[in-house]
Every structure is written in structure tokens, then in C-alpha cells.
Amino acid sequence: MSTTVKSAAVSHVGKIRSNNQDSGYAGRQLFVVADGMGGHAGGDIASAIAVNRIAEADRAFNSAHDAEFALQSALIAANSLIAETVFDHPELTGMGTTVTAILRVDHQLAIAHIGDSRLYLYRAGVLEQVTIDHTFVQRLVDSGRITAEEAAVHPRRSVLMRVLGDVEASPEIDTAIVETEPGDRWVLCSDGLSSYVTEEKIAATLKSHPSPKDAAERLVRESLDQGAPDNVTVVVVDVDHTPDSASNPPVTVGSAALPLSFESDAGRKPLRLPTLLLHPLKAAPEDSHFEPESDEYLQELIAEDRRRAIRRRVTWLVSVGLIAALIVTGLVVGYRWTQTRYYVGANGNTVAIFKGVQQGIGPISLSEIHAETSIRVDSLSDFERRQVLDTITARDLDDARDIIDRLDHDD
Ligand code: CA
């Protein structure tokens, strides 16, 4: 039995970014998500070049193997096209893009994937991630260094190990052929969805929205509800066995839907002299999350993370030490100050000069008897007795002695 597909593609710039560097394509047999990157360089250009080039492979193939080969070739051609564009426009150096694509041949899908966009299969109520992220943290998870939970909050979770770009002539692309059956729902998305919306939420949304368009729109909305710090692109593909209508006309979304522009815009200001001095043209763009893959580099990243962790710990210990030292210094200075103060009060039934202050800190007294006198409290007038019992603050020791003299003369 032959199968048909119904699909939808939605892309949104998100709530923080000024331009959409994602591109998406939902065609007749081919479905693609690409997430571009590059600071001064244009991630939007990279993803648009890739999606428009790969879309040329949207046709019927005799076998899934042919489709797999064509898809892989299309990604490699897109890689070359990006490199050529950088050659003509050096200000775009360092631009790159992820690509996750599926090409359907009846009940089979050819998959090609590079980067951290994702392909999910939602089948019989269960959501499964089909592609593996080509990220630094995924490598750490694979090698058992960190858990998947730690990866989700790792400071380097956006660092990519592989993309299409101007770095490698033959990028390492994952390809596969998988079976699909009526009722399957395939979801391609950029990390603007998968980094901010949980898989439980994605599964629940797919379950409650039978139409691919509603599902794709709702998933993008879920990311917006999470604040959508990143561009977000979702392509939903439903495999069906009722050939009731012609498949949807191809839809392109995101930056690939716009005419290619190499002119400066909000995201690509013309390079001025100070900028050139700070960022030589060959330097990596500041906004790029791409790090080329090599074992030495990986080891260096791991070592750097370890050094950072140690630095954080040392900084924390030094901060705590400094705060403790400040508190102790404050207490010592404060205590010393109290010991320059005097007052006159009662010690039992005799008047005494006290050194320190009347107030204590909890059970700790901040005063002590400096000098006893022979003046009896019950020999004083009512007024003086009340004053002495309340204590009389002196400016200094001489003043305290004067107060004692006055009390004595009145006697
Ligand atoms: Ca992204």
C-alpha cells in the first residue's frame, strides 16, 4: 500500500533575537530544518543557502538508498556553496548551519543530519529522538562523563562539534534509512524548540493536535511561552495511507523564505576600522557556537571546563574568606569602640563607673566595671537614684569622674 504525507512548517524569530537564522522546508517528499550561526557573519545566509540547495532533492526516487545518496550529496553541495559564498564575501567567514532532513520514498525515509537540530518520531503515543546531537555535551554523555540531565543545563550545551560551513570540505554527515508506517508523525525542529520545551510537553502537544499545522504552530507557541530566547522552527510530517488529496505544495519558512541579501542589516553592520582592529576578518565570529571536532580539541575543552570549575571553587572560597575577614574586622573595630566609652551606673547598691556600652549583644555584655565608688545607691535622692539605675552616659572617663563627684557632693 502506498503512503502519502501531510505536513506543515512554522518558523519564528523568537522573543530576543533580531533576525531569524533558522530555515525550514516542507515539500512533497523532502522535509528540512536548518539552524544557522555566525556573528558578524550571517547564520541566516548559511541556513538559507543550505535549505534552498537541499530542496533541489525534493523529487521521487526509485529506492531509499538512492534518496539517501542524493540527500547526502545535497548536503555536501550545500557545504561547498557556503564555502564559495564565504570566499566571495569574506565578512561572512565562520558562518555555518545545522541541517536535519528526511526524504521519503514510499514507506521508507532517508535521513541526513549534522548539528543539533533534531528529528523525532511520534509513534503510538511515544516520542523518540531519532537523531543524535553533534554537540560537545552529547560527546560527554556518550563517554559517560556527564548524565543527560547534567547535559541539559551544561554551560557549553550550545557548543556544536559539526556543522555545514566554510571549515571542512567533507563534513561528517550522519545518514540512515528507516521504515515508516501510517500514523507515524515525524517532527523536525531547531534547538529553539528542543532546548526550551520538554519532550513530555512536545509529546502532549503532538497528541492533542491532530492536524500537522495546528501541532507545528502550537509547538512554536510553547517555545514562545518559555520566553523563546532563540529562533524556533518546527516541521511536522504525518504519514498516512489515504491518498485522498494531492500533497501540500512545498513551503519554505525562516530566512530561506526571504531573498538572499548580503547587504548590511541589523545583524550585520558594516565593518568599521576599530571593529576591524578588534576582529580581524579571519577571526572566529563572536556569536558562533561551532567548534571543529577533534580529539585534542575535545580534551582541551574538557580540561578547560575542569580549570573553570576549580577557578569557580577558588573564587568562592576567597569570597567567603574575605567576607568572614570583613565581619571579624567589623566586630573587632566595633568592640574596640565600645571599650572607649564610659557610663555611671549601679553595681548592686554602690555607684560604679563602667567601661563599654550599656547595650549588649544577646547574652554578651559589652561593658565591665572600671571603678567602684563608696557612694551607696540608697543614699542618693530619688531623682539621682533613678538616673543611676537607668545609667548615665559619660563623654569620657574624666566626664564619668565629674558625674561621680557631683553625686558625691550632693550626698
Ligand atoms: Ca538555534
Residues whose N, C-alpha, C, O or C-beta is under 5 A from the ligand:
A	BS01	CA	D35 S190 D191 G192 D230 N231
